[in-house]
Amino acid sequence: MSTPSNDRDDQAKSQGGSWGPKLFLATLVALLAFFYWLLIYSGGVTVNHG
């Protein structure tokens, strides 16, 4: 016997409604691109004491 919440979850998965993993991967890619730019492309982090 299945509960109504399980039925809703099954329907959402069958309709492609799980956007959590996609959001996680997009955030991961954005963070990796940002840190690549920050540390490698721009020459690293420098501290300037004027």
Phi, psi and omega in degrees: 000129181255150179273160179300326180293323177294323178297318179296319179297318179296320179294319180295320179292321181288335179267004180076033184269005180269096182263000180299308179298324178294319178296319179298314180294320179296319178294319179298315179296318180296318178295318179296319178295320179296313181290330173298313180296317185292315189263329186252305187292318184275359177095009177094178180267124178241147179249122180251115175258111185278000000 
